[in-house]
Amino acid sequence: MNAKSTTHASKASDTLSPIARLNDAFRQMPVDGRLAVTAGVIALGKGALADILQAVACFDAFTPDNDPYGEHDFGAVEWNGTRIFWKIDCYDRAMRFGSPDPADPSVTTRVLTVMLADEY
């Protein structure tokens, strides 16, 4: 695997907000939500997506610069020299509006989007 995180610090898990905990869990095992992958990531070829999703799952380099609200909802990794962004958004269960309470999984559908940095 050639993917790696591009930042360096992480928060201790015991100080995480409920939203950060839920986002981390979803990023590591995206069930009960949606995964969106851009055409640019798909075009990287066979094996790229699996490596990239593994790097996204392992990402823990959150800092005040890349995670100012402490929600663990955005990050950047590299795959074979290509910068990849990932983002988690929280919607209501009908996927029509933002979640009324992202800390409550019963009213929230998480969407993990994985894209090339230049597609952002």
Backbone torsions as a table, in degrees:
resi	resn	phi	psi	omega
1	MET	NA	134.7	-176.2
2	ASN	-111.9	13.8	-178.8
3	ALA	-91.5	146.9	177.5
4	LYS	-150.4	154.3	175.0
5	SER	-70.3	153.0	-179.0
6	THR	-112.5	7.9	174.5
7	THR	-126.8	176.3	-164.5
8	HIS	-125.4	-24.4	-174.6
9	ALA	-101.5	159.5	175.3
10	SER	-141.8	155.8	177.0
11	LYS	-88.8	149.8	173.2
12	ALA	-70.1	136.9	-174.7
13	SER	-63.6	-24.4	-179.1
14	ASP	-74.9	-10.2	178.9
15	THR	-106.7	7.0	-177.2
16	LEU	-74.1	148.0	173.0
17	SER	-72.3	160.5	175.9
18	PRO	-57.9	-36.2	179.3
19	ILE	-65.6	-43.9	178.4
20	ALA	-61.5	-41.9	178.8
21	ARG	-61.4	-44.9	179.8
22	LEU	-66.1	-41.2	178.2
23	ASN	-64.5	-41.8	177.6
24	ASP	-61.5	-45.7	-179.6
25	ALA	-62.1	-42.6	-179.7
26	PHE	-67.2	-41.1	179.7
27	ARG	-63.7	-35.0	-179.2
28	GLN	-80.6	-26.4	178.6
29	MET	-149.2	86.4	-173.7
30	PRO	-73.7	77.7	173.4
31	VAL	-115.7	159.4	-177.2
32	ASP	56.6	44.5	178.1
33	GLY	-170.1	-159.7	-178.5
34	ARG	-129.5	151.1	174.5
35	LEU	-120.5	126.7	177.6
36	ALA	-119.6	130.0	-179.5
37	VAL	-127.1	131.0	-177.2
38	THR	-76.5	163.0	178.5
39	ALA	-60.9	-34.5	179.3
40	GLY	-63.1	-39.3	177.9
41	VAL	-69.1	-44.0	178.1
42	ILE	-58.9	-38.5	-177.7
43	ALA	-68.7	-10.7	178.2
44	LEU	-67.8	-16.1	172.2
45	GLY	103.0	177.5	-176.1
46	LYS	-58.3	132.0	177.6
47	GLY	90.0	-21.9	-177.8
48	ALA	-62.9	-48.5	-174.8
49	LEU	-60.9	-43.9	179.6
50	ALA	-60.8	-43.8	178.1
51	ASP	-63.7	-43.4	-178.2
52	ILE	-65.7	-44.3	178.8
53	LEU	-63.4	-34.5	175.8
54	GLN	-65.3	-42.3	178.1
55	ALA	-65.1	-39.5	177.2
56	VAL	-63.9	-43.6	179.7
57	ALA	-62.1	-35.5	-176.9
58	CYS	-86.8	-10.4	-176.3
59	PHE	-58.0	128.3	176.2
60	ASP	-143.6	17.9	-174.6
61	ALA	-91.4	56.8	-179.0
62	PHE	-85.3	136.1	178.7
63	THR	-133.9	167.4	174.5
64	PRO	-59.8	-26.8	178.6
65	ASP	-71.4	-41.2	-176.7
66	ASN	-101.2	-3.2	-178.8
67	ASP	-144.9	60.0	-172.3
68	PRO	-63.2	-24.2	-179.0
69	TYR	-100.7	0.2	177.4
70	GLY	67.2	30.5	-177.5
71	GLU	-102.7	-5.5	179.5
72	HIS	52.8	48.6	-175.2
73	ASP	-111.2	6.2	-179.1
74	PHE	-154.8	146.3	175.0
75	GLY	-165.2	172.4	178.7
76	ALA	-133.7	137.6	175.0
77	VAL	-131.7	167.9	174.8
78	GLU	-120.4	143.0	174.5
79	TRP	-131.7	116.7	-179.6
80	ASN	46.8	44.1	177.9
81	GLY	81.5	2.6	179.3
82	THR	-102.2	126.9	179.8
83	ARG	-80.5	128.2	-177.9
84	ILE	-119.8	132.4	172.9
85	PHE	-103.1	148.2	169.7
86	TRP	-131.6	149.7	-176.3
87	LYS	-146.4	137.8	173.5
88	ILE	-110.6	127.2	174.6
89	ASP	-116.7	148.5	-177.9
90	CYS	-114.8	121.5	-179.4
91	TYR	-116.5	165.3	171.7
92	ASP	-68.6	169.5	-175.9
93	ARG	-62.8	-27.7	179.2
94	ALA	-81.7	-5.9	-178.7
95	MET	61.2	33.7	178.7
96	ARG	-106.2	-31.8	-175.4
97	PHE	-137.4	173.7	172.9
98	GLY	-63.9	153.8	179.6
99	SER	-62.4	138.5	175.8
100	PRO	-69.8	-20.8	179.5
101	ASP	-157.8	90.5	-178.3
102	PRO	-60.0	-14.2	177.2
103	ALA	-84.3	-4.6	-178.9
104	ASP	-113.8	104.3	-178.5
105	PRO	-62.3	-21.9	-178.1
106	SER	-72.4	-15.7	179.5
107	VAL	-120.5	11.3	-172.3
108	THR	-128.3	136.4	168.2
109	THR	-114.3	120.2	178.7
110	ARG	-89.1	142.5	176.5
111	VAL	-125.2	120.6	175.6
112	LEU	-99.7	117.4	177.6
113	THR	-107.5	131.1	178.8
114	VAL	-118.5	126.1	-173.7
115	MET	-146.1	157.6	169.6
116	LEU	-67.4	145.1	180.0
117	ALA	-56.7	-37.1	-178.4
118	ASP	-77.8	-2.2	173.5
119	GLU	-92.0	-7.7	-176.8
120	TYR	-70.7	NA	NA
